[in-house]
Amino acid sequence: MKKTVILILLVLTTKGYSQFAKSMFSKDPIINLENWQKQRLYFGYYLGFNSFDFKFDYKNVVEQDIQVKKTTGFNVGVVADLRLQEYINLRFEPGLYYTKRDLYFPGVGELEKDYLREVNSTYIHFPLLLKFSALRTGNIRPYLVGGMSTTLNLSSNSKSKDDNFQQKFRVKQWTAAYELGFGVDFFTEYFIFSPSVRGMFGISDELIRDNAVNGASPWTDNIDSMKSRAILINFTFH
């Protein structure tokens, strides 16, 4: 009985893969969702991963940079796609992004509470992007995407009166960035699957300096600007 079930599953899996391969990569594929992207407006959702970093610029030359330990975060959001022209679409992709970065400040004390700052960030991300699609080939259509975004950080600590002298690392609530990336639309029988990779490059300084009343700050005084950098990998479904 067990061998029979395994055999049936193998047959179904092989058949499903064969149909997918024929639909996507054969010389004469069955065209799926042929008129879907001719709609003026359509929607979708995405799930994905991110890796956020910080780029530091300093007022004075430093012997050692501030070290950033990155982790893999996650993204979830929705997509609204407005067709402007056959090859150009305007996309709005608001989403919730979670990430964590550990900052190591060289030469600041010998205890972890002095030289380590954990930056946990929960972002509400608002990107407005232009999508430039290539000519569709069968059920595959690659594209480039780029635009501007603004982000609300719900974990910024911007309203806290405490600073690094009380182990509180503060960043601004709102930041701005530009984004560039690429992806591919795969047209299946029932939906469009669209994996993409984007780079996000902050253009505004995010750091809130430590309070001057506490004296010279070894954490923030020498930082001219601190801007986010990120790699975003999203899997979109329309």
MIDOSE-1310 file (N, C-alpha, C; in nm, 2 decimals, decimal comma, always signed):
residues 238
mkkt	+0,08/-0,12/+0,00/+0,00/+0,00/+0,00/+0,09/+0,13/+0,00; +0,19/+0,13/+0,09/+0,28/+0,24/+0,10/+0,35/+0,26/-0,04; +0,40/+0,15/-0,10/+0,46/+0,17/-0,23/+0,37/+0,22/-0,33; +0,25/+0,19/-0,33/+0,15/+0,24/-0,43/+0,13/+0,39/-0,41
vili	+0,12/+0,43/-0,28/+0,10/+0,58/-0,26/+0,22/+0,66/-0,30; +0,34/+0,61/-0,28/+0,46/+0,67/-0,32/+0,47/+0,68/-0,47; +0,43/+0,57/-0,54/+0,43/+0,57/-0,68/+0,34/+0,67/-0,74; +0,22/+0,69/-0,68/+0,12/+0,78/-0,73/+0,17/+0,92/-0,71
llvl	+0,23/+0,95/-0,59/+0,28/+1,09/-0,57/+0,40/+1,12/-0,67; +0,48/+1,03/-0,70/+0,59/+1,05/-0,79/+0,53/+1,08/-0,93; +0,43/+1,01/-0,97/+0,37/+1,03/-1,10/+0,31/+1,17/-1,11; +0,23/+1,20/-1,00/+0,17/+1,34/-1,00/+0,27/+1,45/-1,00
ttkg	+0,38/+1,43/-0,92/+0,48/+1,53/-0,91/+0,55/+1,55/-1,05; +0,58/+1,44/-1,11/+0,65/+1,44/-1,24/+0,56/+1,50/-1,35; +0,43/+1,47/-1,34/+0,33/+1,53/-1,44/+0,32/+1,68/-1,41; +0,31/+1,72/-1,28/+0,30/+1,86/-1,25/+0,42/+1,94/-1,30
ysqf	+0,54/+1,88/-1,27/+0,67/+1,95/-1,32/+0,67/+1,96/-1,47; +0,63/+1,85/-1,54/+0,63/+1,85/-1,68/+0,54/+1,95/-1,74; +0,42/+1,97/-1,68/+0,33/+2,07/-1,73/+0,38/+2,21/-1,70; +0,45/+2,23/-1,59/+0,51/+2,36/-1,56/+0,62/+2,39/-1,66
aksm	+0,71/+2,30/-1,68/+0,82/+2,32/-1,77/+0,76/+2,35/-1,91; +0,66/+2,27/-1,95/+0,61/+2,30/-2,09/+0,54/+2,43/-2,10; +0,48/+2,47/-1,99/+0,41/+2,60/-1,98/+0,51/+2,72/-1,99; +0,63/+2,70/-1,92/+0,72/+2,81/-1,91/+0,83/+2,81/-2,01
fskd	+0,89/+2,69/-2,04/+1,02/+2,69/-2,11/+1,01/+2,62/-2,25; +0,90/+2,57/-2,28/+0,89/+2,50/-2,41/+0,90/+2,60/-2,53; +0,93/+2,55/-2,65/+0,94/+2,64/-2,76/+0,80/+2,69/-2,80; +0,70/+2,62/-2,78/+0,56/+2,66/-2,81/+0,47/+2,64/-2,69
piin	+0,49/+2,73/-2,59/+0,41/+2,71/-2,46/+0,27/+2,75/-2,47; +0,19/+2,70/-2,39/+0,05/+2,75/-2,37/+0,05/+2,88/-2,30; +0,00/+2,98/-2,37/+0,00/+3,12/-2,31/-0,10/+3,14/-2,20; -0,04/+3,16/-2,08/-0,13/+3,18/-1,96/-0,16/+3,33/-1,94
lenw	-0,28/+3,36/-1,89/-0,32/+3,49/-1,85/-0,27/+3,60/-1,95; -0,31/+3,57/-2,07/-0,26/+3,65/-2,18/-0,30/+3,80/-2,17; -0,42/+3,83/-2,12/-0,47/+3,97/-2,11/-0,46/+4,03/-1,97; -0,40/+3,96/-1,88/-0,40/+4,00/-1,74/-0,34/+4,14/-1,72
qkqr	-0,22/+4,15/-1,78/-0,14/+4,28/-1,76/-0,19/+4,39/-1,85; -0,29/+4,37/-1,93/-0,36/+4,47/-2,01/-0,46/+4,55/-1,93; -0,49/+4,50/-1,80/-0,58/+4,57/-1,72/-0,52/+4,71/-1,68; -0,60/+4,81/-1,66/-0,55/+4,94/-1,61/-0,50/+4,93/-1,47
lyfg	-0,56/+4,86/-1,38/-0,52/+4,85/-1,24/-0,54/+4,71/-1,19; -0,44/+4,65/-1,13/-0,45/+4,52/-1,06/-0,37/+4,52/-0,94; -0,40/+4,42/-0,85/-0,34/+4,41/-0,72/-0,27/+4,28/-0,69; -0,20/+4,28/-0,58/-0,13/+4,15/-0,54/-0,08/+4,17/-0,40
yylg	+0,00/+4,07/-0,36/+0,07/+4,08/-0,23/+0,21/+4,02/-0,24; +0,29/+4,04/-0,14/+0,42/+3,99/-0,14/+0,47/+3,94/+0,00; +0,56/+3,85/-0,01/+0,63/+3,80/+0,11/+0,78/+3,80/+0,08; +0,87/+3,82/+0,17/+1,01/+3,82/+0,14/+1,10/+3,83/+0,26
fnsf	+1,23/+3,86/+0,22/+1,33/+3,87/+0,32/+1,41/+4,00/+0,30; +1,48/+4,04/+0,40/+1,57/+4,16/+0,39/+1,70/+4,14/+0,46; +1,79/+4,22/+0,43/+1,92/+4,23/+0,50/+1,96/+4,38/+0,50; +1,94/+4,44/+0,62/+1,97/+4,59/+0,64/+2,11/+4,61/+0,70
dfkf	+2,17/+4,72/+0,65/+2,30/+4,76/+0,70/+2,29/+4,91/+0,72; +2,40/+4,97/+0,78/+2,42/+5,11/+0,79/+2,54/+5,15/+0,72; +2,54/+5,27/+0,66/+2,65/+5,33/+0,60/+2,69/+5,46/+0,68; +2,81/+5,46/+0,74/+2,85/+5,57/+0,83/+2,95/+5,66/+0,75
dykn	+2,93/+5,79/+0,77/+3,03/+5,89/+0,73/+3,07/+5,96/+0,85; +3,20/+5,99/+0,86/+3,26/+6,04/+0,99/+3,30/+6,19/+0,97; +3,30/+6,26/+1,08/+3,35/+6,40/+1,07/+3,51/+6,40/+1,07; +3,57/+6,31/+1,15/+3,71/+6,30/+1,15/+3,75/+6,15/+1,12
vveq	+3,87/+6,14/+1,06/+3,92/+6,01/+1,02/+3,92/+5,91/+1,14; +3,88/+5,79/+1,13/+3,88/+5,69/+1,24/+3,97/+5,58/+1,20; +4,03/+5,51/+1,30/+4,11/+5,40/+1,28/+4,03/+5,27/+1,25; +3,92/+5,26/+1,32/+3,83/+5,15/+1,30/+3,68/+5,20/+1,28
diqv	+3,62/+5,14/+1,18/+3,48/+5,18/+1,15/+3,39/+5,11/+1,26; +3,27/+5,17/+1,28/+3,17/+5,11/+1,36/+3,13/+4,98/+1,28; +3,13/+4,87/+1,35/+3,10/+4,74/+1,29/+2,95/+4,71/+1,30; +2,89/+4,66/+1,19/+2,75/+4,63/+1,19/+2,73/+4,48/+1,16
kktt	+2,66/+4,42/+1,26/+2,63/+4,28/+1,24/+2,49/+4,27/+1,19; +2,47/+4,22/+1,07/+2,34/+4,21/+1,00/+2,27/+4,08/+1,03; +2,14/+4,08/+1,03/+2,06/+3,96/+1,04/+1,96/+3,96/+0,92; +1,89/+3,85/+0,90/+1,79/+3,84/+0,80/+1,65/+3,87/+0,85
gfnv	+1,59/+3,97/+0,80/+1,46/+4,00/+0,85/+1,35/+3,96/+0,75; +1,23/+4,00/+0,77/+1,12/+3,95/+0,68/+1,04/+4,07/+0,63; +0,97/+4,06/+0,52/+0,88/+4,16/+0,46/+0,75/+4,10/+0,43; +0,64/+4,18/+0,44/+0,51/+4,14/+0,40/+0,43/+4,26/+0,36
gvva	+0,36/+4,26/+0,25/+0,29/+4,38/+0,21/+0,20/+4,35/+0,09; +0,14/+4,46/+0,04/+0,05/+4,45/-0,08/+0,10/+4,53/-0,19; +0,05/+4,51/-0,31/+0,09/+4,58/-0,43/-0,03/+4,63/-0,51; -0,02/+4,76/-0,55/-0,11/+4,81/-0,65/-0,04/+4,85/-0,77
dlrl	-0,08/+4,80/-0,88/+0,00/+4,82/-1,01/-0,09/+4,89/-1,11; -0,05/+5,01/-1,15/-0,12/+5,09/-1,25/-0,05/+5,09/-1,38; -0,12/+5,05/-1,49/-0,06/+5,04/-1,62/-0,06/+5,18/-1,69; +0,06/+5,23/-1,71/+0,08/+5,36/-1,78/+0,09/+5,35/-1,93
qeyi	+0,16/+5,24/-1,97/+0,19/+5,22/-2,11/+0,22/+5,07/-2,12; +0,24/+5,02/-2,24/+0,26/+4,87/-2,26/+0,37/+4,82/-2,18; +0,48/+4,90/-2,17/+0,60/+4,85/-2,10/+0,63/+4,92/-1,97; +0,55/+5,01/-1,93/+0,57/+5,09/-1,81/+0,46/+5,09/-1,71
nlrf	+0,48/+5,05/-1,59/+0,38/+5,05/-1,48/+0,42/+5,13/-1,36; +0,33/+5,19/-1,29/+0,35/+5,26/-1,17/+0,31/+5,17/-1,06; +0,39/+5,14/-0,96/+0,36/+5,05/-0,85/+0,37/+5,11/-0,72; +0,28/+5,08/-0,63/+0,28/+5,12/-0,49/+0,28/+5,00/-0,41
epgl	+0,39/+4,98/-0,32/+0,40/+4,85/-0,25/+0,42/+4,88/-0,10; +0,32/+4,93/-0,03/+0,33/+4,94/+0,11/+0,35/+4,81/+0,18; +0,43/+4,81/+0,29/+0,45/+4,68/+0,36/+0,51/+4,70/+0,49; +0,52/+4,59/+0,57/+0,58/+4,59/+0,70/+0,71/+4,51/+0,69
yytk	+0,82/+4,58/+0,74/+0,95/+4,52/+0,73/+1,01/+4,51/+0,87; +1,06/+4,40/+0,91/+1,12/+4,38/+1,04/+1,27/+4,34/+1,02; +1,36/+4,41/+1,09/+1,50/+4,37/+1,08/+1,57/+4,41/+1,21; +1,69/+4,35/+1,23/+1,77/+4,38/+1,35/+1,92/+4,39/+1,31
rdly	+1,98/+4,49/+1,37/+2,13/+4,52/+1,35/+2,19/+4,54/+1,48; +2,31/+4,48/+1,50/+2,39/+4,51/+1,62/+2,51/+4,60/+1,58; +2,53/+4,71/+1,65/+2,64/+4,80/+1,63/+2,75/+4,78/+1,73; +2,87/+4,77/+1,69/+2,98/+4,76/+1,78/+3,07/+4,88/+1,76
fpgv	+3,08/+4,96/+1,87/+3,16/+5,08/+1,87/+3,30/+5,05/+1,92; +3,40/+5,05/+1,84/+3,54/+5,02/+1,88/+3,59/+5,13/+1,98; +3,66/+5,08/+2,08/+3,72/+5,17/+2,18/+3,63/+5,24/+2,28; +3,50/+5,19/+2,28/+3,41/+5,25/+2,37/+3,39/+5,15/+2,49
gele	+3,47/+5,17/+2,59/+3,45/+5,09/+2,71/+3,49/+4,94/+2,69; +3,49/+4,87/+2,80/+3,53/+4,72/+2,79/+3,41/+4,63/+2,81; +3,30/+4,69/+2,86/+3,18/+4,61/+2,88/+3,08/+4,61/+2,76; +3,01/+4,50/+2,75/+2,92/+4,49/+2,63/+2,81/+4,60/+2,64
kdyl	+2,77/+4,64/+2,75/+2,67/+4,75/+2,76/+2,72/+4,88/+2,71; +2,85/+4,90/+2,70/+2,91/+5,02/+2,65/+2,93/+5,02/+2,50; +2,99/+4,91/+2,45/+3,03/+4,91/+2,31/+2,93/+4,85/+2,22; +2,82/+4,78/+2,27/+2,72/+4,72/+2,19/+2,59/+4,79/+2,19
revn	+2,53/+4,82/+2,08/+2,39/+4,87/+2,07/+2,31/+4,78/+1,97; +2,20/+4,73/+2,02/+2,11/+4,66/+1,94/+2,00/+4,75/+1,88; +1,99/+4,75/+1,75/+1,89/+4,83/+1,68/+1,79/+4,74/+1,62; +1,68/+4,73/+1,68/+1,56/+4,65/+1,63/+1,47/+4,75/+1,56
styi	+1,44/+4,72/+1,44/+1,36/+4,81/+1,36/+1,23/+4,74/+1,30; +1,12/+4,81/+1,32/+1,00/+4,77/+1,26/+0,95/+4,88/+1,17; +0,96/+4,86/+1,04/+0,94/+4,97/+0,94/+0,80/+4,95/+0,88; +0,73/+5,06/+0,86/+0,62/+5,06/+0,76/+0,68/+5,13/+0,64
hfpl	+0,69/+5,06/+0,53/+0,76/+5,10/+0,41/+0,67/+5,14/+0,30; +0,69/+5,26/+0,24/+0,60/+5,32/+0,14/+0,68/+5,35/+0,01; +0,71/+5,25/-0,07/+0,78/+5,27/-0,20/+0,69/+5,30/-0,32; +0,72/+5,40/-0,40/+0,65/+5,43/-0,52/+0,75/+5,41/-0,63
llkf	+0,72/+5,31/-0,72/+0,82/+5,26/-0,81/+0,77/+5,26/-0,96; +0,86/+5,28/-1,05/+0,83/+5,26/-1,19/+0,89/+5,12/-1,23; +0,80/+5,04/-1,30/+0,84/+4,91/-1,35/+0,85/+4,92/-1,50; +0,97/+4,88/-1,55/+1,00/+4,88/-1,69/+1,01/+4,74/-1,74
salr	+0,91/+4,69/-1,81/+0,90/+4,55/-1,85/+0,96/+4,53/-1,99; +1,02/+4,41/-2,01/+1,07/+4,37/-2,14/+0,95/+4,31/-2,22; +0,98/+4,28/-2,34/+0,88/+4,21/-2,42/+0,85/+4,07/-2,37; +0,73/+4,03/-2,35/+0,69/+3,90/-2,30/+0,73/+3,79/-2,40
tgni	+0,80/+3,69/-2,34/+0,84/+3,57/-2,42/+0,77/+3,45/-2,36; +0,67/+3,40/-2,43/+0,59/+3,29/-2,38/+0,53/+3,33/-2,25; +0,56/+3,27/-2,14/+0,51/+3,30/-2,01/+0,61/+3,36/-1,91; +0,71/+3,43/-1,97/+0,82/+3,49/-1,89/+0,83/+3,63/-1,94
rpyl	+0,85/+3,72/-1,84/+0,87/+3,86/-1,87/+0,96/+3,93/-1,77; +1,08/+3,95/-1,80/+1,17/+4,02/-1,70/+1,14/+4,17/-1,70; +1,19/+4,23/-1,59/+1,16/+4,37/-1,58/+1,27/+4,44/-1,49; +1,28/+4,57/-1,50/+1,36/+4,65/-1,41/+1,27/+4,74/-1,33
vggm	+1,31/+4,77/-1,21/+1,22/+4,86/-1,12/+1,30/+4,96/-1,05; +1,25/+5,08/-1,03/+1,32/+5,18/-0,95/+1,23/+5,29/-0,91; +1,27/+5,36/-0,81/+1,19/+5,47/-0,76/+1,23/+5,52/-0,62; +1,14/+5,59/-0,55/+1,17/+5,65/-0,42/+1,08/+5,58/-0,32
sttl	+1,13/+5,59/-0,19/+1,05/+5,53/-0,08/+1,07/+5,62/+0,04; +0,97/+5,61/+0,13/+0,98/+5,67/+0,26/+0,94/+5,57/+0,36; +1,00/+5,58/+0,48/+0,98/+5,47/+0,58/+0,95/+5,53/+0,72; +0,85/+5,47/+0,78/+0,82/+5,51/+0,92/+0,88/+5,40/+1,01
nlss	+0,97/+5,43/+1,10/+1,03/+5,34/+1,19/+0,95/+5,34/+1,33; +0,88/+5,23/+1,35/+0,79/+5,23/+1,48/+0,88/+5,20/+1,60; +1,01/+5,16/+1,58/+1,10/+5,13/+1,69/+1,21/+5,23/+1,71; +1,19/+5,36/+1,67/+1,30/+5,45/+1,65/+1,35/+5,51/+1,79
nsks	+1,27/+5,50/+1,89/+1,31/+5,57/+2,02/+1,33/+5,72/+2,01; +1,27/+5,78/+1,90/+1,30/+5,92/+1,88/+1,25/+6,01/+1,99; +1,14/+5,97/+2,06/+1,08/+6,05/+2,16/+1,14/+6,03/+2,30; +1,24/+5,94/+2,31/+1,30/+5,91/+2,44/+1,39/+6,02/+2,48
kddn	+1,39/+6,06/+2,60/+1,48/+6,16/+2,66/+1,62/+6,09/+2,69; +1,62/+5,96/+2,71/+1,74/+5,89/+2,74/+1,82/+5,87/+2,61; +1,95/+5,86/+2,62/+2,04/+5,84/+2,50/+2,14/+5,73/+2,53; +2,25/+5,73/+2,46/+2,34/+5,62/+2,48/+2,41/+5,61/+2,61
fqqk	+2,41/+5,72/+2,69/+2,46/+5,72/+2,82/+2,37/+5,63/+2,91; +2,24/+5,61/+2,87/+2,15/+5,52/+2,94/+2,12/+5,40/+2,85; +2,21/+5,36/+2,77/+2,20/+5,25/+2,68/+2,08/+5,25/+2,58; +2,05/+5,38/+2,54/+1,93/+5,39/+2,45/+1,98/+5,46/+2,32
frvk	+1,98/+5,37/+2,21/+2,02/+5,42/+2,08/+1,90/+5,47/+2,00; +1,91/+5,60/+1,96/+1,79/+5,66/+1,90/+1,81/+5,69/+1,75; +1,71/+5,67/+1,67/+1,71/+5,71/+1,53/+1,58/+5,78/+1,50; +1,58/+5,85/+1,38/+1,47/+5,93/+1,34/+1,35/+5,84/+1,30
qwta	+1,23/+5,89/+1,31/+1,11/+5,81/+1,28/+1,10/+5,80/+1,13; +1,12/+5,91/+1,05/+1,10/+5,91/+0,91/+1,23/+5,92/+0,83; +1,24/+5,83/+0,73/+1,36/+5,84/+0,65/+1,32/+5,82/+0,50; +1,41/+5,86/+0,41/+1,39/+5,85/+0,27/+1,50/+5,77/+0,20
ayel	+1,47/+5,71/+0,09/+1,56/+5,63/+0,01/+1,52/+5,62/-0,13; +1,62/+5,58/-0,22/+1,59/+5,54/-0,35/+1,61/+5,39/-0,37; +1,54/+5,33/-0,46/+1,55/+5,18/-0,48/+1,57/+5,15/-0,63; +1,65/+5,04/-0,65/+1,67/+4,99/-0,78/+1,68/+4,84/-0,78
gfgv	+1,62/+4,77/-0,88/+1,62/+4,63/-0,88/+1,57/+4,57/-1,01; +1,56/+4,44/-1,00/+1,51/+4,36/-1,12/+1,43/+4,24/-1,08; +1,35/+4,19/-1,17/+1,27/+4,07/-1,14/+1,22/+4,01/-1,26; +1,14/+3,90/-1,24/+1,08/+3,83/-1,36/+0,94/+3,79/-1,32
dfft	+0,85/+3,82/-1,42/+0,71/+3,77/-1,41/+0,70/+3,63/-1,47; +0,65/+3,54/-1,39/+0,62/+3,40/-1,45/+0,47/+3,39/-1,45; +0,41/+3,37/-1,57/+0,27/+3,36/-1,58/+0,23/+3,21/-1,57; +0,17/+3,18/-1,46/+0,12/+3,04/-1,44/-0,03/+3,04/-1,49
eyfi	-0,09/+2,92/-1,47/-0,23/+2,91/-1,52/-0,33/+2,99/-1,45; -0,30/+3,02/-1,31/-0,39/+3,08/-1,23/-0,34/+3,22/-1,17; -0,22/+3,24/-1,17/-0,17/+3,37/-1,11/-0,03/+3,40/-1,17; +0,02/+3,52/-1,14/+0,15/+3,56/-1,18/+0,24/+3,56/-1,06
fsps	+0,35/+3,48/-1,07/+0,45/+3,47/-0,97/+0,57/+3,56/-1,01; +0,61/+3,65/-0,92/+0,71/+3,75/-0,96/+0,82/+3,77/-0,85; +0,93/+3,69/-0,86/+1,04/+3,71/-0,76/+1,12/+3,83/-0,81; +1,17/+3,91/-0,71/+1,25/+4,03/-0,74/+1,36/+4,05/-0,64
vrgm	+1,46/+4,12/-0,68/+1,57/+4,16/-0,59/+1,59/+4,31/-0,60; +1,59/+4,38/-0,49/+1,61/+4,53/-0,50/+1,71/+4,57/-0,39; +1,78/+4,68/-0,43/+1,87/+4,75/-0,34/+1,80/+4,87/-0,29; +1,81/+4,90/-0,16/+1,75/+5,03/-0,11/+1,87/+5,11/-0,05
fgis	+1,87/+5,24/-0,09/+1,99/+5,32/-0,05/+1,93/+5,45/+0,02; +1,96/+5,46/+0,15/+1,91/+5,58/+0,22/+1,97/+5,71/+0,18; +1,90/+5,81/+0,17/+1,95/+5,94/+0,13/+1,94/+6,05/+0,25; +1,88/+6,01/+0,36/+1,86/+6,10/+0,47/+1,93/+6,04/+0,60
deli	+1,99/+6,13/+0,67/+2,06/+6,09/+0,80/+1,96/+6,05/+0,90; +1,98/+5,93/+0,96/+1,88/+5,87/+1,05/+1,92/+5,89/+1,20; +2,04/+5,93/+1,22/+2,09/+5,93/+1,36/+2,04/+6,05/+1,44; +2,00/+6,03/+1,56/+1,97/+6,13/+1,66/+2,09/+6,13/+1,76
rdna	+2,16/+6,25/+1,76/+2,28/+6,26/+1,85/+2,24/+6,26/+1,99; +2,34/+6,22/+2,07/+2,32/+6,22/+2,22/+2,31/+6,36/+2,27; +2,24/+6,37/+2,39/+2,22/+6,50/+2,45/+2,35/+6,56/+2,49; +2,36/+6,69/+2,45/+2,49/+6,77/+2,48/+2,51/+6,78/+2,63
vnga	+2,40/+6,78/+2,71/+2,42/+6,80/+2,86/+2,49/+6,69/+2,92; +2,50/+6,58/+2,86/+2,57/+6,46/+2,91/+2,72/+6,47/+2,88; +2,77/+6,57/+2,81/+2,91/+6,58/+2,77/+2,94/+6,52/+2,64; +3,07/+6,50/+2,60/+3,11/+6,45/+2,48/+3,06/+6,30/+2,46
spwt	+3,00/+6,27/+2,35/+2,95/+6,13/+2,33/+3,05/+6,05/+2,24; +3,10/+5,94/+2,29/+3,19/+5,85/+2,21/+3,11/+5,77/+2,10; +2,97/+5,78/+2,11/+2,89/+5,70/+2,02/+2,85/+5,78/+1,90; +2,81/+5,91/+1,92/+2,75/+5,98/+1,81/+2,83/+6,11/+1,77
dnid	+2,92/+6,16/+1,85/+2,97/+6,29/+1,82/+3,05/+6,30/+1,69; +3,12/+6,19/+1,65/+3,20/+6,18/+1,53/+3,13/+6,13/+1,41; +3,00/+6,11/+1,42/+2,93/+6,06/+1,31/+2,86/+6,17/+1,23; +2,90/+6,19/+1,11/+2,85/+6,30/+1,02/+2,71/+6,26/+0,97
smks	+2,70/+6,13/+0,93/+2,57/+6,08/+0,88/+2,56/+5,93/+0,90; +2,44/+5,88/+0,92/+2,42/+5,73/+0,92/+2,30/+5,70/+0,84; +2,32/+5,62/+0,73/+2,21/+5,60/+0,64/+2,19/+5,45/+0,62; +2,07/+5,40/+0,60/+2,04/+5,26/+0,58/+2,07/+5,22/+0,44
rail	+2,12/+5,09/+0,43/+2,14/+5,02/+0,31/+2,07/+4,89/+0,32; +2,01/+4,84/+0,22/+1,94/+4,71/+0,23/+1,93/+4,63/+0,10; +1,92/+4,50/+0,11/+1,89/+4,42/+0,00/+1,75/+4,36/+0,03; +1,66/+4,37/-0,06/+1,52/+4,32/-0,04/+1,49/+4,22/-0,14
inft	+1,45/+4,10/-0,10/+1,41/+3,99/-0,18/+1,26/+3,96/-0,16; +1,18/+3,99/-0,26/+1,03/+3,97/-0,25/+0,98/+3,87/-0,35; +0,88/+3,80/-0,30/+0,81/+3,70/-0,39/+0,66/+3,75/-0,40; +0,63/+3,80/-0,51/+0,50/+3,87/-0,53/+0,40/+3,78/-0,61
fh	+0,28/+3,78/-0,57/+0,17/+3,71/-0,63/+0,06/+3,80/-0,68; +0,02/+3,79/-0,80/-0,09/+3,87/-0,86/-0,20/+3,78/-0,90
